[in-house]
Amino acid sequence: MLKIFTMALGAYQTNCYLVWQEGRKDCLVIDPGYDAHTIAAQAEKRGLEIAGVLLTHGHFDHVGAVRELVMDRDIPVYLNAKDTAMPPQMTAGPLYYTDTYEDTLTLAGIPFRVIPTPGHTPGSVCLLAENHLFSGDTLFRGSCGRTDLPGGSWQEMQASLKKLTALPPDTRVYPGHGAASLLADELEYNPYLKGAL
């Protein structure tokens, strides 16, 4: 059974997730944007060791704590390399990563399906583990990510949202900002997701 702990960190209240399999001591961190000390302390409090970092995209408020979190430790950091083309003011300097995504990924005993969802950034991805979707800044409760920043595209966002409508309605959505949701509710009430159908 998948366990998820959510922290809203930093000036943009970016959701950072600790994800692990019940009964295991290794965990993953999704989108450590701020405050590496808090993230590490929350893992330690639960008796967890960080075994990997997964980034939904390269914006500074999602990657800002990566270097400090993995400093001097052999921890893989996954990113879609398409985001390395973004201007440095969007990423707070060169992006740190060790690996790039393929279609699937298994880390800490957790199999993920990696779904490319450009629109917010060229390399945005959503990460699906069991029926849990970590949607980054692609899909929010009642909304979607902005597309007016460098590397954004409204046309690509619409195509990405359409891709997500094909997932099972009982999929739990864990966004980059704001409250978690259920895909069935987004399909019914989210005007952007409905508009992509």
Sequence and secondary structure as in RCSB ss.txt:
>XXXX:A:sequence
MLKIFTMALGAYQTNCYLVWQEGRKDCLVIDPGYDAHTIAAQAEKRGLEIAGVLLTHGHFDHVGAVRELVMDRDI
PVYLNAKDTAMPPQMTAGPLYYTDTYEDTLTLAGIPFRVIPTPGHTPGSVCLLAENHLFSGDTLFRGSCGRTDLP
GGSWQEMQASLKKLTALPPDTRVYPGHGAASLLADELEYNPYLKGAL
>XXXX:A:secstr
 EEEEEEEETTTTEEEEEEEETT SEEEEE   S HHHHHHHHHHTT EEEEEE S   HHHHTTHHHHHTTS  
 EEE GGGGGS HHHHTSS   SEE  SEEEETTEEEEEEE TTSSTT EEEEETTEEEEETTEETTEE    ST
T  HHHHHHHHHHHTTS TT EEEESBS  EEHHHHHHH HHHHHH 
